[in-house]
Amino acid sequence: MKVVMVEPNKPAYATEIGSDYQSLHNAVGGLIEPIYYLDDPNVVMVGNEEAKLIGLEGNRRFGDRIIAGTFFICGDNGEDFCSLTDEQCEKYVHKFAEPHEITQDEVEQDMGCIIIGL
């Protein structure tokens, strides 16, 4: 599957990974989590669900939110993850070309949960 890989402190790059769960798990270094911060309904970011909890480095900012750890961008056909087109790869490699400097303190401050009492 053709994806754009986004690692902390590095420019994004296009690469190929397997589409099976173990390949996705290995790509992000843990449990996978779809992240819907991009405006394109045909793509999804996939990151490590526990990235902040296990102290992974901050990677990119999205408004006032921070993604920690490595994530990749792949196609989303509504049922499964799939390859990006060449145009999508080019767009997201360009979009994530510049790494963000994020301190561990910023990552920790971005952690939180909402508890709703019934």
N, C-alpha and C positions, 0 to 999 in steps of 0.2 A: 504494500500500500504506500503510495507516494504522499509524504507529509512534509510540513515545515516544522523543524525542531527548534525550540527556543530554550536555551540554557542560560542560567544566571551568568552575568558578566561576559557574555559572548554574543556576537551577531547571530541572527537566525540563519538557518540554512535548510535547503531541501534535501531530503533523504528518503530512503525506502525502509519500511519496517513490515513485519508480518502483521496480519490482521487477526491472529488468534489472541486469546486473552493473555497468555504468557508473554508474547512479544509486546503487547501494550503495557503490561505490568513492568517489564524490564525497561521499557523506554522512559517511564516516569519514576522508576525506582520504588514502586509500591502499589498500593490499591489505586485503581483508576477512578477518576471522577470527571464527568463531562462538565465543562464550564461554558456558560453561554453569555460571554461578555462582548462578543463580536456582533456587528449589525447584520451580517450575512446569514440568512436562515439555512443556507446550504453548507455551512462549515461549523465546526465545533472545536473548541480547545479541550484537550484532555490532559489533566494534571494528576498529581498525587494527592489523594483525598486527605492524607495525614501530614502533608508537607510542613505546615506551621507547627503542628503538635510535636513533630520529631526534630524540629529545629533546622529545617532546610533553609538555604539562603533565599533572600528575596530576589525575585526575578524581574518582574515588570509591574508597573502601576497601571491601574485602570480607574481613572477618577480618583476617588479616595480609598480604593481597595488595592491590595497588593496580592499578587500571585507569588507563592514561594515554590522553589524547586523547579525542575525541568518540566515543561509542558510541550505538547505538540498540537498542531492544527491539522485537522483532516476533514474530509468531506462528510456530510451527514445526509443520507438519503431518506431519512424519516424512520428507518428501521435499524440500520447498521452504519458503522463507520465505513468510509470508503476513501479511495484516493482523491487527492486534489487534482484539478486540471492544471495544465502548465501555467495558465493565466492566474489562477488562484495562488499557486506557488510563488510566482513572481510578485504578486501583490503583497503577500504576507512576509516574504523574505525582506522586501523593501520596508514594510510597516514596522517590523521588529529588528531592523538592521542595527539600531543603536541600543546597547545595553543601558539599563537604568542602575544608578548607584542607590542601593537601598541598605540601610543599616539593619542589624538584627533587632535593635530596639524598635524600629519602625514595624518590622514584621510582627513582633510580639504585641505591639499596641493595636495591630489590625485584627488580632484574634478576638473572638467573642462568640457568644451564643445568646439566643433569645429564649427565655423560659416563659411559657404561657400557662397560667394557672386556670384550672377549670372549676 
